[in-house]
Amino acid sequence: MGSTTPATRAAGRQAGAGRRRAVVAALMLAMALAALDSTVVSTAVPQIVGDLGGFSVFSWLFSGYLLAVTVTLPVYGKLSDTFGRKPVLVAGAAVFLLGSVLCAAAWNMGALIAFRIVQGLGGGALQGTVQTLAADLYPLEDRPKIQSKLSTVWAVSAVAGPGLGGVLATYADWRWIFLINLPIGAAALWLIARHLHEPERAPRTPPRVDWAGALAVFACGGVLLTALVQGGVAWAWWSAPSCALFGAGLALAALVVRIERRAAEPIIPGWVWRRRTIAAVNLALGALGLLMVAPTVFLPTYAQSVLGLAPVAAGFVLSVWTLTWPLSAALSQHVYRRVGFRDTALLGIGAAALVLFAFPFLPYPGSAWQPTLLMCLLGAALGLFQLPLIVGVQSTVGWAERGTTTASVLFCRQTGQTLGASLFGAVANGVLAARLGSSGDLDSVTRALDDGTAPEATRHAIADAVHAVYLGAACAAALAFLVLLFVAPRRFPVLEN
């Protein structure tokens, strides 16, 4: 057999680089599917409700999708470690596209909510497996490149999604919001099938899937997250439905622990929480999900009700952090290569805590540039915080544990967001009730402002409520800082793989 020539080796390297670029393009398209779906539906809700009805339950268009994504993340993470990333990603994309077709064909709100849950079942595979493959494709020194590209996809989707949804709903039909996923998903599937070739890995033992654990995790997560999402909204926190759901959730959590302890290949292995690095990153990114609720949910209300901005201008105040976040994330590698992953993340979350703490000190009513500047700074701080932790924790495990590790991190962040929405919603409504001497909630008060039927004191009350939420977000950032400082090792135990 003849030896390869330099020209042959160069051609092989070029072909390999071309395949990797094609796979990266597929990952960005797959991530765009999951990212756009989180934002594109919001502006089409009036048209959807007008066509299908079901105004009282339309919030489940978002809650149902979020629940399905969150509870399936650990399952897909373990499956990708067992069978490989490619089959899990292809199956997840196929389920997501099936859900999209079904959503476009929905005949009433109940059917649309059910089909959105089907979408979410596929969306969990997209989010977790894309992030895992990003670490598989690149060595440690190059991982910030792909992560910053994925962050840019999320940023562009956050800005473009609402506008795209509004345009499609207004000038075409709301069903196109779901049908537009088909060409994007088809392109991603074609690129993955053609160009993603995972290396053969000899299995240590015949693969065994912990289906009982998967079902228990799914049921437990679904029940507890439903209790958090609907508590204080569909029913009071201490009502019979809320207590029943939390009680059932705790019982299922005990069942999960029992099943996972006995399973040979558990869906949520104990080492996820026994290893200091992974446990610290899980808790820190759970706090990140918690604090992100303050700007994403409450800042638009503040901008419109207190600053008097139009919806488009209010959206701009929020969207500026999607510009500085990926830029800061891309530059973070120059920091963590000098001081390490943990200290870089400490710098980022410390700065974020200061920015969040500064928000309540803005003058009333203030000018739009003030919260805009704070959002720019917050995005830069969080980019310096999140990416080093994701890259760092993925680099502490081998291929066979990376999917589970990545899924646990994303699961904690998603759960933090769900908990934050419930917690900060209760805080905001409590402040409003104290200031206005009534039991009115934020939604009813802002509607009264839009109708011009609320006095100026109501604007002050909304400002106080949002300020209280930002103080809570600052506390969440401080909690993440303390977790990293006292739980995470100063130097992550990075593997050379």
Secondary structure by P-SEA (a helix, b strand, c coil): cccccaaaaaaaaaaaaaaaaaaaaaaaaaaaaaaaaacccccaaaaaaaacccccccccccaaaaaaaaaaaaaaaaaaaaccaaaaaaaaaaaaaaaaaaaaacccaaaaaaaaaaaaaaaaaaaaaaaaaaaaaccccaaaaaaaaaaaaaaaaaaaaaaaaaaaaacccaaaaaaaaaaaaaaaaaaaaccccccbbbbccccccaaaaaaaaaaaaaaaaaaaaacccccccccaaaaaaaaaaaaaaaaaaaaaaacccccccccccccaaaaaaaaaaaaaaaaaccccccaaaaaaccccccaaaaaaaaaaaaaaaaaaaaaaaaaaaaccaaaaaaaaaaaaaaaaaacccccccccaaaaaaaaaaaaaaaaaccaaaaaaaaaacccccaaaaaaaaaaaaaaaaaaaaaaaaaaaaaaaaaaacccccaaaaaaaaaaccccaaaaaaaaaaaaaaaaaaaaaaaaaaaaaacccccccccccc
